[in-house]
Amino acid sequence: MFELDKRLQQDTCWLADLPLCRVLLMKDARYPWLILVPRVAEVSELFDLHDDQQQQLWDESRLVSQAMAQQFRADKMNLATLGNVVRQLHMHLVVRMEGDDSWPAPVWGRGTAVAYGADEQDAMRGQMLHALKVSGLEVQPA
């Protein structure tokens, strides 16, 4: 049975479900940042997924990151599956813009996360849900 890692629960808020993945909004207002987590039990590596699940994860990450890039006018999209701290397979989709807090370095391990204000978080959730809907994927909002 799928269960979301406690650290992901702490650092994110649930935005929606796609056919394979749970979509989480990272609680860091410095960057438009989503995390896709395949709703498959006990998976820590991409190769742990079946071939059709791997393809679905790729399709979801490709379509969502493309929609995010358009929505936020990204200079670059960063996609990564690190998993050194949180073992559960999850893919980061981070909008990068020249001049952001970490540009051009990676976002991981740089600075301190900036919490969203309530209105800011609601606005970002709305923008991200719009990006998900225009991606062409089936979206079930949280």
C-alpha atoms as a printed R data frame, in Angstrom:
    type eleno elety resid chain resno      x      y       z
1   ATOM     1    CA   MET     A     1  0.000  0.000   0.000
2   ATOM     2    CA   PHE     A     2  1.319  3.454  -0.961
3   ATOM     3    CA   GLU     A     3  2.310  5.676   1.945
4   ATOM     4    CA   LEU     A     4  3.980  9.058   1.591
5   ATOM     5    CA   ASP     A     5  7.294  9.474   3.417
6   ATOM     6    CA   LYS     A     6  6.935 11.613   6.557
7   ATOM     7    CA   ARG     A     7  9.623 14.085   5.429
8   ATOM     8    CA   LEU     A     8  7.771 14.671   2.168
9   ATOM     9    CA   GLN     A     9  4.585 15.195   4.174
10  ATOM    10    CA   GLN     A    10  6.394 17.816   6.289
11  ATOM    11    CA   ASP     A    11  8.066 19.714   3.448
12  ATOM    12    CA   THR     A    12  5.191 19.765   0.954
13  ATOM    13    CA   CYS     A    13  1.467 20.099   0.563
14  ATOM    14    CA   TRP     A    14 -0.645 17.714  -1.494
15  ATOM    15    CA   LEU     A    15 -1.806 19.351  -4.706
16  ATOM    16    CA   ALA     A    16 -3.311 16.580  -6.839
17  ATOM    17    CA   ASP     A    17 -3.048 13.045  -8.143
18  ATOM    18    CA   LEU     A    18 -2.153 12.134 -11.712
19  ATOM    19    CA   PRO     A    19 -2.682  8.641 -13.156
20  ATOM    20    CA   LEU     A    20  0.546  7.392 -11.511
21  ATOM    21    CA   CYS     A    21  1.900 10.138  -9.289
22  ATOM    22    CA   ARG     A    22  0.884 12.166  -6.293
23  ATOM    23    CA   VAL     A    23  1.769 15.804  -6.982
24  ATOM    24    CA   LEU     A    24  3.195 17.796  -4.090
25  ATOM    25    CA   LEU     A    25  3.950 21.511  -3.848
26  ATOM    26    CA   MET     A    26  7.266 22.172  -2.128
27  ATOM    27    CA   LYS     A    27  6.908 24.597   0.785
28  ATOM    28    CA   ASP     A    28  9.592 26.949  -0.498
29  ATOM    29    CA   ALA     A    29  8.404 30.221  -2.002
30  ATOM    30    CA   ARG     A    30 11.788 30.885  -3.627
31  ATOM    31    CA   TYR     A    31 10.987 28.575  -6.548
32  ATOM    32    CA   PRO     A    32  7.927 27.170  -8.317
33  ATOM    33    CA   TRP     A    33  8.627 23.549  -7.312
34  ATOM    34    CA   LEU     A    34  6.617 20.369  -7.602
35  ATOM    35    CA   ILE     A    35  7.460 16.834  -6.560
36  ATOM    36    CA   LEU     A    36  5.985 13.799  -8.302
37  ATOM    37    CA   VAL     A    37  5.763 10.634  -6.197
38  ATOM    38    CA   PRO     A    38  4.652  7.407  -7.887
39  ATOM    39    CA   ARG     A    39  1.814  5.921  -5.848
40  ATOM    40    CA   VAL     A    40  3.547  2.539  -5.711
41  ATOM    41    CA   ALA     A    41  4.528  0.886  -2.430
42  ATOM    42    CA   GLU     A    42  8.172  0.484  -1.420
43  ATOM    43    CA   VAL     A    43  9.834  1.965  -4.492
44  ATOM    44    CA   SER     A    44 13.140  3.774  -4.075
45  ATOM    45    CA   GLU     A    45 14.691  3.605  -7.545
46  ATOM    46    CA   LEU     A    46 13.361  4.299 -11.018
47  ATOM    47    CA   PHE     A    47 14.259  0.757 -12.069
48  ATOM    48    CA   ASP     A    48 12.025 -0.611  -9.266
49  ATOM    49    CA   LEU     A    49  9.011  0.453 -11.336
50  ATOM    50    CA   HIS     A    50  7.570 -1.803 -14.032
51  ATOM    51    CA   ASP     A    51  8.284 -0.710 -17.601
52  ATOM    52    CA   ASP     A    52  4.804  0.766 -18.080
53  ATOM    53    CA   GLN     A    53  5.112  2.685 -14.784
54  ATOM    54    CA   GLN     A    54  8.527  4.024 -15.823
55  ATOM    55    CA   GLN     A    55  7.016  5.261 -19.082
56  ATOM    56    CA   GLN     A    56  4.071  6.817 -17.231
57  ATOM    57    CA   LEU     A    57  6.421  8.612 -14.802
58  ATOM    58    CA   TRP     A    58  8.418  9.940 -17.740
59  ATOM    59    CA   ASP     A    59  5.242 11.092 -19.520
60  ATOM    60    CA   GLU     A    60  3.897 12.804 -16.397
61  ATOM    61    CA   SER     A    61  7.199 14.535 -15.602
62  ATOM    62    CA   ARG     A    62  7.649 15.647 -19.222
63  ATOM    63    CA   LEU     A    63  4.134 17.038 -19.616
64  ATOM    64    CA   VAL     A    64  4.015 18.703 -16.189
65  ATOM    65    CA   SER     A    65  7.482 20.259 -16.492
66  ATOM    66    CA   GLN     A    66  6.609 21.574 -19.966
67  ATOM    67    CA   ALA     A    67  3.409 23.144 -18.611
68  ATOM    68    CA   MET     A    68  5.321 24.620 -15.641
69  ATOM    69    CA   ALA     A    69  7.966 26.082 -17.963
70  ATOM    70    CA   GLN     A    70  5.254 27.801 -19.978
71  ATOM    71    CA   GLN     A    71  3.229 28.926 -16.940
72  ATOM    72    CA   PHE     A    72  6.216 30.498 -15.172
73  ATOM    73    CA   ARG     A    73  8.334 31.416 -18.231
74  ATOM    74    CA   ALA     A    74 11.247 29.328 -16.992
75  ATOM    75    CA   ASP     A    75 14.764 29.954 -18.210
76  ATOM    76    CA   LYS     A    76 15.509 26.321 -17.336
77  ATOM    77    CA   MET     A    77 13.678 23.382 -15.771
78  ATOM    78    CA   ASN     A    78 15.553 21.261 -13.240
79  ATOM    79    CA   LEU     A    79 14.345 17.652 -12.959
80  ATOM    80    CA   ALA     A    80 15.958 15.265 -10.506
81  ATOM    81    CA   THR     A    81 15.481 12.087  -8.517
82  ATOM    82    CA   LEU     A    82 18.042 12.321  -5.724
83  ATOM    83    CA   GLY     A    83 16.755 10.217  -2.850
84  ATOM    84    CA   ASN     A    84 19.823 10.324  -0.629
85  ATOM    85    CA   VAL     A    85 17.816 11.595   2.348
86  ATOM    86    CA   VAL     A    86 14.271 10.541   1.410
87  ATOM    87    CA   ARG     A    87 14.532  7.013  -0.008
88  ATOM    88    CA   GLN     A    88 11.022  6.939  -1.477
89  ATOM    89    CA   LEU     A    89 11.197  7.499  -5.237
90  ATOM    90    CA   HIS     A    90 10.230 11.080  -6.009
91  ATOM    91    CA   MET     A    91 11.019 13.457  -8.843
92  ATOM    92    CA   HIS     A    92 11.662 17.156  -8.323
93  ATOM    93    CA   LEU     A    93 10.426 19.569 -11.012
94  ATOM    94    CA   VAL     A    94 11.889 23.009 -10.298
95  ATOM    95    CA   VAL     A    95 11.384 26.155 -12.364
96  ATOM    96    CA   ARG     A    96 14.658 28.055 -12.615
97  ATOM    97    CA   MET     A    97 15.101 31.653 -13.631
98  ATOM    98    CA   GLU     A    98 18.299 33.571 -14.143
99  ATOM    99    CA   GLY     A    99 18.804 35.605 -11.002
100 ATOM   100    CA   ASP     A   100 16.838 33.327  -8.647
101 ATOM   101    CA   ASP     A   101 18.278 32.708  -5.162
102 ATOM   102    CA   SER     A   102 20.559 29.872  -6.306
103 ATOM   103    CA   TRP     A   103 21.169 30.614  -9.993
104 ATOM   104    CA   PRO     A   104 23.065 29.011 -11.660
105 ATOM   105    CA   ALA     A   105 23.825 26.454  -8.923
106 ATOM   106    CA   PRO     A   106 21.410 23.645  -7.976
107 ATOM   107    CA   VAL     A   107 18.680 24.487  -5.448
108 ATOM   108    CA   TRP     A   108 19.510 21.617  -3.102
109 ATOM   109    CA   GLY     A   109 21.451 22.510   0.022
110 ATOM   110    CA   ARG     A   110 21.436 26.243  -0.739
111 ATOM   111    CA   GLY     A   111 19.997 28.757   1.651
112 ATOM   112    CA   THR     A   112 16.933 28.275   3.795
113 ATOM   113    CA   ALA     A   113 13.458 27.538   2.518
114 ATOM   114    CA   VAL     A   114 11.127 30.534   2.578
115 ATOM   115    CA   ALA     A   115  7.634 29.660   3.783
116 ATOM   116    CA   TYR     A   116  4.658 30.784   1.743
117 ATOM   117    CA   GLY     A   117  2.208 33.195   3.307
118 ATOM   118    CA   ALA     A   118 -1.361 31.844   3.225
119 ATOM   119    CA   ASP     A   119 -2.354 34.026   0.254
120 ATOM   120    CA   GLU     A   120  0.894 33.263  -1.584
121 ATOM   121    CA   GLN     A   121  0.436 29.532  -1.127
122 ATOM   122    CA   ASP     A   122 -3.162 29.702  -2.372
123 ATOM   123    CA   ALA     A   123 -2.014 31.664  -5.432
124 ATOM   124    CA   MET     A   124  0.810 29.216  -6.164
125 ATOM   125    CA   ARG     A   125 -1.554 26.251  -5.748
126 ATOM   126    CA   GLY     A   126 -3.886 27.867  -8.273
127 ATOM   127    CA   GLN     A   127 -1.082 28.477 -10.767
128 ATOM   128    CA   MET     A   128  0.222 24.928 -10.369
129 ATOM   129    CA   LEU     A   129 -3.240 23.388 -10.727
130 ATOM   130    CA   HIS     A   130 -3.676 25.406 -13.919
131 ATOM   131    CA   ALA     A   131 -0.334 24.069 -15.210
132 ATOM   132    CA   LEU     A   132 -1.425 20.512 -14.368
133 ATOM   133    CA   LYS     A   133 -4.739 20.947 -16.165
134 ATOM   134    CA   VAL     A   134 -3.160 22.327 -19.353
135 ATOM   135    CA   SER     A   135 -0.636 19.457 -19.354
136 ATOM   136    CA   GLY     A   136 -3.280 17.205 -20.888
137 ATOM   137    CA   LEU     A   137 -3.061 14.677 -18.061
138 ATOM   138    CA   GLU     A   138 -6.002 13.452 -16.009
139 ATOM   139    CA   VAL     A   139 -5.842 15.507 -12.787
140 ATOM   140    CA   GLN     A   140 -7.625 14.760  -9.504
141 ATOM   141    CA   PRO     A   141 -7.159 17.830  -7.243
142 ATOM   142    CA   ALA     A   142 -6.473 17.106  -3.562
